[in-house]
Amino acid sequence: MNAIIPDTLAGALILSIIDFFLSFVIIAGIGVVLAFFPLLNRFASAEDKHGHKHSHGKKHVHGHGHSALPAAASVTPAGNAADQHVAAISAAVAVVVGPHKIVQIERAN
Amino acid sequence: MFETLLPFFQAMLDQTGLVHFTFGNFVMCVLGCVMIYLAITKHFEPLLLIGIGFSCIVANIPGPPDVPGGPAVSALLYVVKEGGLFHFAFEGVGKLIIPPLIFLGVGAMTDFGPMIANPKLVLLGAGAHLGIFVALIFAKMLGFTMNEAGAIGIIGGADGPMAIFVTMKLAPHLLGPISVAAYSYMALMPLIQPPIMRLLTTKEERQIGMAQSRKVSKLEKIAFPIVIAIVVNLFFPPVAPLITMLMLGNLFKECGVVDRLAKTAAGGLINVIIMILTVAIGSTMAADKFLTVQTIQIVVLGLVAFAFGTASGVVTAKIMNLFLKTKINPLIGSAGIASVPIAARVSHIVAEQENPNNLLIYHAMGPNLAGVFGTAISGGILLALLGAA
């Protein structure tokens, strides 16, 4: 080991002062890096817009940008699904997979 | 007849631990029972204290000597010595395998959103580490070497794996008392911190409410572990093994495509590690090694470190309030001492006692998580300056 600090009380004081203030500087540096993190969201939203434009451009060729989303047959409750929940479940499904989708609700086996 | 049987019974008695049981063993057994009591009735970090307390009791029940006329050997030592069940637990701690694995699990359990959402609060993660240096200076005054003083000081970081890591690099012979002090005080933070927090704040300050933080996107949460891993490996190679594993665990959690790995790291793996670690720590608490003046000094210095760390965190928050337009509740300053999430919970509870509608837990998690990095940075600088990197 090559200790830079002497093994004395004065050394302990010097070590403590250097370490404490350096910790502040470095933590502040991490804080500055974190302050720039919201910029990532701007890049992401710009990328999203670009992606949407791209998929809309392809819409006329392939029919729809999100062709992998599931489509099913009916909103009529099947099995024991409570009638009063169907509207809420349908709304939730519409939010997640988008409008104009037909979903069948049934008991899982 | 009786004279014939007497040596026989004497020989049998010598094979038990009864004749070797000392007052020190009794004290340590009581200490172990107190730990288990606090864990069960007060819920003080039961995950840690149950294992440590139990193995502390067993480590102090002496068995027969290994060699005739030699010192009594605890039955527990048979499972931790070479070839024993927990031999590799000990090796895992000694060879610094366990601490990085704990950090992997902690990373997989932790949401760094509160820290990313409010970057200015990360300063509290540095402010609450004055205790490390106060303990270091006091330890030097008591005659410890610089390396020993550094290892004792790191107790004030309130980060168990980091305390083990730094101790093994600087003063491995002090692993037992330092890890016991670090983990015990972490468990006792709900008792240690509140009086200091109340002493340093006014009722009005404790009632300051904090606005809801911004929502942190998934992209930010994925970028965070990658950016921090690069920064830490670049600037702090001495503590990179720990922080790298912390960030890997967090990336498992946040990326959303390796749920199995995240669940294992945060569940099964860390549970096994906790069992191993607590037994390894508890088994170092044999009375002949633990009840020494040096250990008592370390335990007292650990308490000093925790107290000063808590106080400096609160004072740092109050200093920040002098410059901030929107004031922060100074109670979250004490959470900068690390010990995730115990310190954040303490801040929340103390604020809630003043105003039941003031929910500080999310805000306190920011400095609490920054405290982990604060301890790592302080430890890294310590190792570099003491030539142990």
Interface residues (C-beta under 8 A of the other chain):
Chain A: M1 N2 A3 I4 I5 P6 D7 T8 L9 G11 A12 L13 L15 S16 I17 I18 D19 F20 L22 S23 F24 I26 I27 A28 I30 G31 V32 V33 L34 A35 F37 P38 L40 N41 A44
Chain B: M115 I116 P119 K120 V122 L123 G125 A126 G127 H129 L130 I132 F133 V134 L136 I137 A139 K140 M141 T145 M146 N147 A149 G150 R214 V216 S217 L219 E220 A223 F224 V227 I228 V231 F235 A370 F373 G374 I377 S378 I381 L382 L385 L386 G387 A388
